[in-house]
Amino acid sequence: MKISTKPKDQWAAPLWAKFALCRGRSELFFGPEGEGTNARVAREHEAFSLCAACPAQLACRNYARAHHERGIWGGEDDRTRRRRPQRQSVGSPSTLTSTDSGS
């Protein structure tokens, strides 16, 4: 089964977001102004660990690449996305494949 990530309207969250492990944890993915190095490293480690286990990781990463997002999305930070050519994007940004193969 494929789940479209296209929202019904332009302000709605992408559909893959309901599967994301980070829901309600945005403080991990967007550091505060003036954050110290040790605090940033600890926060990013927790964020990357959450991303690594997330079923929506690929769709999230591709969404961030397509929309030039800031912060950590799909296990990548914006510095990594800026260095990565768009053509190296993996998978389709508009789908998230479920483990359910039934129709």
Phi, psi and omega in degrees: 000134177251141181244120179292144177262001180285124179287159179290328174225166188296342182259354180284150176292147175302148184297331179295338184298334179290344178264352186288135178288345184273359182308126180081008183238031186302337180297338178283332191259348181224105184289149178285157176302134176076016180297134179287160183301312181297319179295319180297314181300316180295315180297313181295323177300315179295319179296312180296325177295319178295316179300319183299331181262001189275132178290344181260010187306310184295315179296320179297312180299314181294324176299313181297320178295315182291330185253008177052049182286158174256158180090190181265123179223127175058031178083011177234143172264170185295332176297317179295317180296322179295327181280342186265125176298143181304323184295347179272005179299134184261134175076181180267131179288350185256006180222154173228117183276128179273162176283349179279115182266000179283156180252000000 
